[in-house]
Amino acid sequence: MALSGGAGRWARYHAPHVSAPPDSSVSLLDALRPLLPDFSVGALLGFATGLALKKVGRAVLLALGLLFIALQLLAYFDLVTVNWPRLQALSEPWLRQGGELGSRWLMRVLTANLPFAGAFTAGLLLGLRARG
């Protein structure tokens, strides 16, 4: 036996009333509203910078790879002789120090005088991880 439509309507109209959330959430939103343009601009600029750094990094790696191929071709035809152990000994300390100090220097330069450095950094990390 099916219930008549009247029982469903009674439950709908006599359901317990749920109160609205406290006004503290509204005041938090009002407090953050002036900061939203800075966050969005910072995140957008950070994302664009991340994508640009990624593209430039790929171009530098491509140029380095092509240089290595050219050098190997010249060595293959006995036009040059490369002392690879000496090159490695010279470059390793420089690359290690540059990797550690370079990233800190780059972040200092990119976030200097930015009121939205946190949003910029988050956007930068997203831009570096984005496909494209």
Secondary structure, DSSP 8 states (H G I E B T S, - for coil): ----HHHHHHHHHTS-------THHHHHHHHHGGGHHHHHHHHHHHHHHHHHHHHHHHHHHHHHHHHHHHHHHHHHTTS----HHHHHHHHHHHHHHHHHHHHHHHHHHHTTT-TTHHHHHHHHHHHHHS--
